[in-house]
Amino acid sequence: MAASTMSSHSLSPSIDPRSGFCAETKTFYSIRSPVPLPSPSLPLSFPSLVFSLLPSPLPSHPALINASTGETTSYPQFLSQVNSLTANLLTHFSISKGDVVLVLSPTRMDLLVLYMSLLSIGAVVSPVNPALTPSEISHLVHLSKPTFAFTTSSTSQKLPSGLNAILLDTPRFKNLLETTAPTNFENMKQIEVLYQSDLAVIQYSSGTTGRIKAAALSHRYFIAMMAAVYHDPSKPAVHEVTLTTAPTFHIMGFFFSLKGLVLGGTTIVLTRERATLADMIRVVKRYKVTEMTVAPPIVVEMAKLGDLTCQDLQALKKVICGGAPLHVESARRFQERFPHVLITQGYGSTEGGGISRMIGREECNRLTSAGRLLEYVQVKIVDPNTGNALSVGQAGELCIKSPACMTGYIGDEEANAAAFDSDGWLKTGDLCYIDQDGFVYVVDRLKELIKYKAYQVPPAELEHVLLSHLEIADAAVVPIPHDEVGQIPAALVVRRDGSTLCETEVIDYVAKQVAPYKKIRKVIFVNKIPNSPAGKILRRELSNHILQTSTSRL
């Protein structure tokens, strides 16, 4: 990378090399070797960086494979499609730098081509979950104010009237990908120079803890995350075959698909909606997948699936688990069943980008942690009551400074004032601590802590206990308002097939393993725990469900 800047914190004697904590500034720094980042003032777009990092010569194996159809896209085809689409968008459409373009579509092979073309022009990509209702989509349109949209035949009717759109599943769009265009991406004429500070993507918060907000992500955001991946000392010498299970409208799906390209691997795109674990296992076996990205519920299922063997996963070397905490008992079960597979956990958010991750077997064995800070991240742990910065081993709200951090929420000054402090630290809303070895531990969401009398009860801790029960397939804990004690913990539980587990047995099981104030007070058995595309439990939806049931048992 040209014009790089390097972190110099590793040279400071005031920083503990073991924990990364600086007692003078009350700040935690990464203890990893710094990675080179381009100077922030250097004109550079995320697509330009991606294409500059592609292996040379281009790999002969496929860049992308459609898991449902077996269709492949080679590296030359991918570049050619990006070139063609970019040229056509510049020539035949009025899309230009700064224009917001909404993308409403299920996961498709050509979405990565579309994203890279739009970003190379300087347009702002606004990907939307196609499962949303027309009224929800209308609200997002109001937030981001797109001038154009790309959608499909199955989702186009959800768009507000008056928004110009192109259907992705039509000959017209296919022609845009195949029309002859310049073959050299670097020589393609750009309308305007793109800077790292320019807006690249608008991502919408999940809405699980409040009103939906539109997070503005710059090109610098993605450049920093890709630099960390590219310079990862643990990256394999041979090419990876990666299965991404997160949808491409979510950052995890989009980023890890591009990561595979930059590292010269093959990415399997899971295009089937509502793909089951059985679908995923078939793909892993058929294409000899070496790495897969999953949300925690998939790891939980794999650990408990009786007929799944090491032979089925013989090529699999790594499972990257993110989006929500993975309970330690589920991780242990998985490791015991598949000792040759590393579970690599990480921690991050739409607003804060990547924050921490695990590298290598030794770090992956820290099952309760979320890994160590990424190379370019600075962290403060702040007491949520006093605002004072805390030290090693003390739990408080994790606040970050990072080049991979949103620039703010669009059109929501109130939310921005709540998200950033006066010194520019982004408040994550997560209760965390960092230990003496620099490992990050996520206790829970501050807003999700259950207030029982004078005590704070972390739902994640109780969910961990519940998932250690062999007859429980999945579980979530939410608060129920109570006049006398404030809130009580209630559990929604999915039984394993054939289980006759009852409420009393669940309550007694948890009570034996936690302090009295943390006990589960009510249990409701359900068929499924609702999760976001990233694997986060949709607690507000569960709370509404549980409040419709009978009065709690104390």
C-alpha positions in Angstrom: 0.0 0.0 0.0 1.3 3.5 -0.9 1.8 6.3 1.6 1.2 4.2 4.6 1.1 5.3 8.2 2.1 3.0 11.1 0.9 3.0 14.7 3.7 3.9 17.1 2.0 2.9 20.4 4.1 -0.3 20.6 7.1 1.9 21.3 5.6 3.7 24.2 6.9 2.6 27.6 3.7 3.7 29.3 1.7 0.9 27.6 1.6 -2.5 29.3 2.8 -4.9 26.5 0.7 -7.7 28.0 -2.7 -6.0 28.3 -2.2 -3.0 26.1 -3.4 -0.7 28.8 -1.9 2.8 29.2 -2.3 4.0 32.8 -1.6 7.6 31.8 -4.4 7.9 29.2 -6.6 5.1 30.6 -6.7 3.7 27.1 -6.3 0.1 25.8 -4.3 -0.3 22.6 -3.9 -3.4 20.4 -0.9 -5.6 21.4 -0.8 -7.0 17.8 1.8 -5.9 15.3 0.6 -2.7 13.5 -0.7 -3.0 10.0 0.1 -0.3 7.3 -2.8 1.9 6.5 -2.8 4.5 3.7 -2.6 8.1 4.7 -6.1 9.4 5.4 -5.5 12.3 2.9 -4.6 10.0 0.0 -7.3 9.8 -2.7 -8.4 6.2 -2.6 -11.7 4.3 -2.9 -12.4 1.0 -1.4 -12.8 -0.7 -4.8 -9.5 0.7 -5.9 -7.8 -0.9 -2.9 -9.6 -4.2 -3.4 -8.5 -4.4 -7.1 -5.0 -3.4 -6.3 -4.7 -6.3 -3.8 -5.9 -9.0 -6.1 -3.4 -11.8 -6.7 -1.3 -11.5 -9.8 -1.6 -13.5 -12.0 -5.3 -14.0 -11.3 -6.1 -17.4 -9.8 -7.4 -20.1 -12.2 -10.0 -21.4 -9.7 -13.5 -19.8 -9.4 -13.8 -16.5 -7.5 -17.5 -17.2 -6.7 -19.8 -20.3 -6.7 -23.5 -20.2 -6.4 -24.3 -22.8 -3.7 -27.8 -23.5 -5.2 -27.0 -23.8 -8.9 -23.3 -24.6 -9.0 -22.8 -21.6 -11.3 -19.3 -20.2 -11.1 -17.7 -16.8 -11.7 -14.0 -16.7 -12.5 -11.7 -13.9 -11.5 -11.4 -12.5 -15.1 -15.3 -12.7 -15.4 -15.7 -10.8 -12.1 -13.4 -8.0 -13.2 -15.0 -7.9 -16.6 -18.5 -7.6 -15.1 -17.4 -4.8 -12.8 -15.8 -3.0 -15.7 -18.8 -3.4 -17.9 -21.4 -2.4 -15.3 -19.4 0.6 -14.2 -19.0 1.8 -17.7 -22.7 1.4 -18.5 -23.8 3.1 -15.3 -21.5 6.0 -16.1 -22.7 6.1 -19.7 -26.4 5.4 -19.6 -27.6 6.4 -16.1 -27.4 9.7 -14.2 -25.9 8.0 -11.1 -22.9 10.0 -9.9 -20.7 10.6 -6.8 -22.8 11.1 -3.7 -26.0 9.7 -5.0 -27.6 7.2 -2.7 -28.6 3.9 -4.4 -30.9 1.6 -2.6 -30.4 -2.2 -3.1 -33.4 -4.3 -2.2 -32.7 -8.0 -3.1 -32.1 -11.4 -1.7 -28.5 -12.6 -1.9 -27.3 -13.0 -5.5 -24.0 -13.7 -7.2 -24.1 -10.3 -9.0 -24.7 -8.2 -5.9 -21.0 -8.0 -5.3 -20.4 -6.8 -8.8 -23.2 -4.2 -8.3 -21.7 -3.0 -5.0 -18.2 -2.6 -6.4 -19.4 -0.8 -9.5 -21.5 1.7 -7.5 -18.7 2.3 -5.0 -16.2 2.9 -7.8 -18.3 5.6 -9.2 -18.7 7.2 -5.8 -22.3 6.3 -5.4 -23.5 5.5 -1.8 -24.8 1.9 -1.5 -27.8 1.5 0.7 -28.5 -2.3 1.1 -31.9 -3.2 2.6 -33.2 -6.5 4.1 -35.8 -7.8 1.6 -37.8 -9.3 4.4 -38.9 -5.9 5.6 -42.4 -4.7 5.0 -43.3 -1.9 2.5 -43.9 0.5 5.4 -40.5 -0.3 7.0 -38.8 0.1 3.7 -40.6 3.4 3.2 -39.1 4.6 6.5 -35.6 3.7 5.4 -36.1 5.5 2.1 -37.1 8.6 4.1 -33.9 8.3 6.2 -31.4 7.8 3.3 -33.2 9.6 0.4 -32.0 7.4 -2.5 -32.3 8.6 -6.0 -32.3 5.2 -7.6 -32.8 1.5 -6.7 -31.8 -2.0 -7.8 -34.3 -4.7 -6.9 -35.8 -8.0 -8.1 -39.1 -9.1 -9.5 -40.0 -10.6 -6.1 -39.2 -7.5 -4.0 -39.9 -4.5 -6.4 -43.5 -4.1 -5.2 -42.2 -3.2 -1.7 -40.5 0.0 -3.0 -42.3 3.3 -2.7 -43.8 4.6 -5.9 -41.8 7.2 -7.8 -38.4 5.6 -7.1 -36.6 4.7 -10.3 -35.4 1.1 -10.3 -33.8 -1.6 -12.3 -34.7 -5.3 -11.9 -31.6 -7.5 -11.3 -33.3 -10.6 -12.6 -33.9 -9.4 -16.1 -32.1 -9.6 -19.4 -31.6 -5.8 -19.3 -29.4 -6.0 -16.2 -27.6 -9.0 -17.5 -26.8 -7.0 -20.6 -25.3 -4.3 -18.5 -22.8 -6.9 -17.1 -21.9 -8.3 -20.5 -21.6 -5.3 -22.7 -18.1 -4.7 -24.0 -16.3 -2.2 -21.8 -12.7 -1.2 -21.0 -10.8 -4.2 -19.7 -8.4 -2.3 -17.5 -10.2 -1.2 -14.3 -7.4 1.2 -13.4 -7.8 3.1 -16.6 -11.5 3.6 -16.4 -12.4 7.3 -16.2 -13.9 8.4 -13.0 -16.3 11.3 -12.9 -14.8 12.7 -9.7 -11.8 11.9 -7.5 -12.8 9.7 -4.5 -11.4 10.2 -1.1 -11.3 7.8 1.9 -13.5 10.2 3.8 -16.3 10.0 1.2 -19.5 8.2 2.2 -19.5 4.6 0.8 -22.4 2.7 2.5 -25.5 3.4 4.5 -26.3 0.5 6.8 -29.3 0.4 9.0 -29.1 -0.6 12.7 -31.1 -3.7 13.6 -33.7 -1.8 15.6 -33.5 -4.3 18.5 -32.7 -1.6 21.1 -34.6 1.4 19.7 -35.7 3.2 16.5 -33.9 2.2 13.3 -31.0 4.5 12.4 -29.0 5.0 9.2 -25.3 4.6 9.9 -22.9 6.4 7.5 -19.8 4.3 6.6 -16.9 5.8 4.7 -14.5 4.2 2.2 -11.9 4.5 5.0 -14.1 2.2 7.2 -13.8 -0.6 4.7 -10.2 0.1 3.7 -9.0 -0.3 7.3 -10.9 -3.6 7.8 -9.5 -5.0 4.5 -6.0 -4.0 5.4 -6.2 -6.0 8.6 -7.3 -9.0 6.7 -4.7 -8.7 4.0 -1.9 -8.4 6.5 -3.1 -11.1 8.8 -0.1 -13.2 9.7 -2.3 -16.3 10.2 -3.8 -16.2 6.7 -3.3 -19.6 4.9 -0.6 -20.2 2.3 -3.1 -22.1 0.1 -6.4 -20.7 -1.2 -9.5 -20.9 1.1 -12.9 -22.1 0.0 -15.2 -20.0 2.1 -18.9 -20.4 2.7 -20.6 -17.1 3.8 -23.9 -17.7 5.4 -24.6 -14.0 6.2 -26.7 -12.3 3.5 -24.8 -9.7 1.3 -27.1 -6.9 2.5 -25.4 -7.4 5.9 -21.8 -6.1 6.4 -20.6 -9.5 7.5 -21.7 -11.2 4.2 -20.6 -8.4 2.0 -17.1 -8.0 3.6 -16.2 -11.7 3.9 -17.2 -12.3 0.3 -14.8 -9.6 -0.8 -12.2 -10.8 1.7 -12.1 -14.1 -0.2 -11.5 -12.3 -3.5 -8.7 -10.2 -2.1 -6.9 -13.3 -0.7 -7.4 -15.2 -3.9 -9.8 -17.7 -2.6 -13.2 -19.2 -3.7 -16.3 -17.9 -2.0 -19.5 -20.0 -1.9 -22.5 -17.7 -2.1 -25.6 -19.0 -0.3 -28.4 -17.7 -2.5 -31.2 -19.9 -1.2 -33.5 -18.0 1.2 -34.0 -19.6 4.6 -31.2 -22.1 4.0 -31.2 -24.9 6.6 -28.2 -26.4 8.4 -28.6 -29.5 6.2 -28.2 -27.2 3.1 -25.1 -25.7 4.6 -23.6 -29.1 5.4 -24.2 -30.4 1.9 -22.4 -27.3 0.5 -19.5 -27.9 2.9 -19.1 -31.5 1.8 -19.6 -30.9 -1.9 -17.2 -28.0 -2.3 -14.7 -29.1 0.4 -15.2 -25.8 2.2 -12.2 -24.9 4.4 -13.8 -21.9 6.2 -17.3 -20.8 6.9 -18.8 -17.7 8.5 -21.8 -18.4 10.8 -23.9 -16.9 13.5 -23.9 -18.6 16.9 -27.2 -20.6 16.4 -25.5 -22.5 13.6 -22.6 -23.6 15.9 -25.1 -24.6 18.5 -27.0 -26.8 16.0 -23.8 -28.3 14.6 -22.6 -29.2 18.1 -25.8 -31.0 18.8 -26.5 -32.7 15.4 -26.2 -36.4 16.1 -25.4 -37.7 12.7 -22.8 -35.1 11.8 -19.3 -36.5 11.8 -15.7 -35.3 11.4 -15.7 -37.1 8.0 -18.5 -34.8 6.9 -16.3 -31.8 7.8 -12.9 -33.2 6.9 -11.9 -30.2 4.7 -13.2 -27.6 7.2 -10.4 -25.9 9.2 -12.1 -22.8 10.6 -15.5 -21.6 11.7 -15.7 -17.8 12.0 -18.5 -17.0 14.4 -19.8 -13.5 14.9 -22.8 -11.3 15.2 -23.7 -12.3 18.7 -22.0 -14.0 21.7 -21.4 -17.8 21.4 -22.1 -19.5 24.6 -19.1 -21.4 26.0 -20.8 -24.8 26.4 -21.8 -24.8 22.8 -18.2 -23.9 21.8 -16.9 -26.7 24.0 -19.3 -29.3 22.5 -18.3 -28.2 19.0 -14.6 -28.5 19.8 -15.0 -31.9 21.4 -16.9 -33.2 18.4 -14.7 -31.6 15.7 -11.2 -31.0 17.3 -9.6 -30.3 13.9 -11.9 -27.2 13.4 -11.0 -23.9 15.0 -13.8 -21.7 16.2 -12.7 -18.1 15.6 -14.8 -15.5 17.4 -14.7 -11.8 17.0 -16.5 -8.7 18.1 -17.7 -5.7 16.2 -20.8 -3.7 15.1 -22.1 -1.8 12.1 -21.3 1.4 13.8 -17.8 0.4 15.1 -16.6 -2.0 12.5 -14.3 -4.8 13.6 -13.1 -4.4 17.2 -11.6 -7.6 18.2 -10.9 -11.1 16.9 -9.0 -14.4 17.5 -5.9 -15.5 15.7 -4.5 -19.0 16.0 -5.4 -22.0 18.2 -4.1 -20.5 21.5 -6.4 -17.5 21.2 -9.3 -19.6 20.0 -9.1 -21.7 23.2 -10.2 -18.6 25.2 -13.7 -19.7 24.6 -15.4 -17.0 26.7 -13.6 -14.1 25.1 -14.1 -12.2 21.9 -10.4 -12.2 21.0 -7.9 -9.3 21.1 -8.2 -5.8 19.8 -7.7 -5.3 16.1 -4.4 -3.6 15.1 -5.9 -0.1 14.6 -8.4 0.0 17.4 -8.2 2.1 20.6 -10.6 1.4 23.5 -11.7 2.9 26.8 -13.8 1.0 29.3 -16.0 3.6 31.0 -18.1 3.3 34.2 -21.6 3.9 32.9 -22.6 5.7 36.2 -19.6 8.0 36.8 -18.1 8.3 33.3 -14.7 7.5 34.7 -12.3 5.4 32.6 -11.6 2.0 34.1 -8.6 -0.3 34.2 -7.7 -4.0 33.4 -10.4 -6.5 34.5 -13.0 -3.8 35.3 -16.3 -4.0 33.5 -17.9 -0.9 31.9 -19.2 0.4 28.6 -16.7 -0.2 25.8 -15.9 3.0 23.8 -13.7 3.0 20.7 -11.7 5.2 18.3 -11.0 3.5 15.0 -10.6 4.3 11.3 -13.3 1.6 10.8 -15.9 3.6 12.7 -19.1 5.2 11.3 -19.0 8.9 10.7 -22.4 9.2 12.3 -26.2 8.6 11.9 -27.7 10.4 8.9 -30.2 13.1 9.8 -30.3 12.2 13.5 -28.3 14.7 15.7 -30.0 13.4 18.8 -28.7 9.9 18.1 -25.2 11.2 17.3 -25.1 13.1 20.5 -25.9 9.9 22.4 -23.5 7.8 20.4 -20.3 9.9 20.7 -18.8 11.6 23.7 -17.3 15.1 23.6 -13.8 13.7 22.7 -15.1 11.6 19.8 -15.2 8.2 21.4 -18.0 6.0 20.0 -20.1 4.4 22.8 -20.9 0.9 21.9 -23.6 0.3 24.5 -21.8 -3.0 25.4 -20.8 -3.9 28.9 -17.2 -5.3 28.6 -13.9 -5.8 30.2 -10.3 -6.5 29.0 -8.1 -8.9 31.0 -4.4 -8.8 31.8 -3.6 -10.6 28.5 -5.5 -8.2 26.3 -8.6 -10.4 25.7 -11.9 -8.7 25.3 -14.9 -10.1 27.2 -18.5 -9.0 26.3 -20.7 -9.3 29.3 -24.0 -8.0 27.7 -25.8 -5.0 26.2 -26.1 -2.3 28.8 -29.7 -1.7 27.8 -30.5 -5.4 28.0 -29.4 -5.9 31.6 -32.4 -7.1 33.7 -32.9 -4.9 36.7 -34.0 -7.3 39.5 -34.3 -5.3 42.8 -30.9 -3.6 43.2 -29.2 -6.2 41.1 -28.2 -6.3 37.4 -28.8 -9.7 35.7 -27.0 -10.3 32.3 -29.4 -12.3 30.0 -26.4 -13.7 28.1 -25.1 -15.4 31.3 -28.5 -17.1 31.9 -28.7 -18.1 28.2 -25.2 -19.7 28.6 -26.5 -21.9 31.5 -29.7 -22.8 29.6 -27.8 -23.9 26.5 -25.6 -26.2 28.6 -28.7 -28.4 29.1 -28.7 -31.3 26.7 -32.4 -31.1 26.0 -32.4 -27.4 25.1 -31.8 -26.6 21.5 -32.0 -22.8 21.8 -32.9 -20.3 24.4 -33.3 -16.6 25.1 -33.8 -14.6 28.3 -35.8 -11.4 28.5 -37.1 -9.2 31.3 -40.8 -9.0 32.4 -41.9 -5.9 34.3 -42.9 -6.6 37.9 -44.4 -4.2 40.4 -42.4 -5.3 43.4 -38.9 -6.1 42.1 -38.8 -4.0 38.9 -38.0 -6.8 36.4 -37.7 -10.6 36.5 -35.8 -12.9 34.1 -38.0 -15.0 31.9 -36.8 -17.7 29.5 -38.0 -18.7 26.1 -36.8 -22.2 25.4 -36.7 -24.4 22.3 -36.7 -28.1 23.3 -34.6 -30.7 21.5 -36.7 -33.1 19.4 -38.3 -35.7 21.6 -37.7 -33.8 24.8 -40.5 -33.6 27.4 -38.7 -30.9 29.5 -41.1 -28.9 31.7 -40.9 -25.4 33.2 -40.1 -26.6 36.7 -37.1 -28.6 35.5 -35.7 -25.7 33.6 -36.1 -23.3 36.5 -34.5 -25.8 38.9 -31.6 -26.5 36.5 -30.7 -22.8 36.3 -31.3 -22.2 40.0 -28.6 -24.7 40.9 -26.0 -22.8 38.9 -26.6 -19.1 39.6 -27.1 -16.7 42.6 -30.7 -16.5 43.8 -31.3 -13.1 42.3 -30.4 -14.4 38.9 -32.9 -17.3 38.9 -35.3 -17.8 36.0 -38.8 -17.0 37.2 -40.8 -18.0 34.1 -40.4 -20.4 31.2 -42.3 -20.4 27.9 -41.6 -23.1 25.3 -41.4 -21.9 21.7 -40.6 -23.4 18.3 -37.9 -20.9 17.4 -35.9 -18.0 18.8 -36.1 -15.1 16.4 -32.7 -13.8 15.3 -31.5 -11.0 13.1 -29.5 -11.9 10.0 -26.3 -11.4 12.1 -27.5 -13.9 14.7 -28.5 -11.4 17.3 -31.6 -12.3 19.4 -34.5 -10.0 18.7 -35.3 -9.3 22.3 -37.9 -6.7 21.7 -40.0 -9.2 19.7 -39.5 -11.8 22.4 -40.5 -9.4 25.1 -43.7 -8.6 23.3 -44.5 -12.3 23.0 -43.8 -13.2 26.6 -45.8 -10.3 27.9 -48.9 -11.7 26.3 -48.6 -14.8 28.5 -49.9 -15.4 32.0 -48.6 -13.6 35.1 -45.1 -14.6 36.2 -44.3 -17.1 38.8 -42.1 -15.8 41.6 
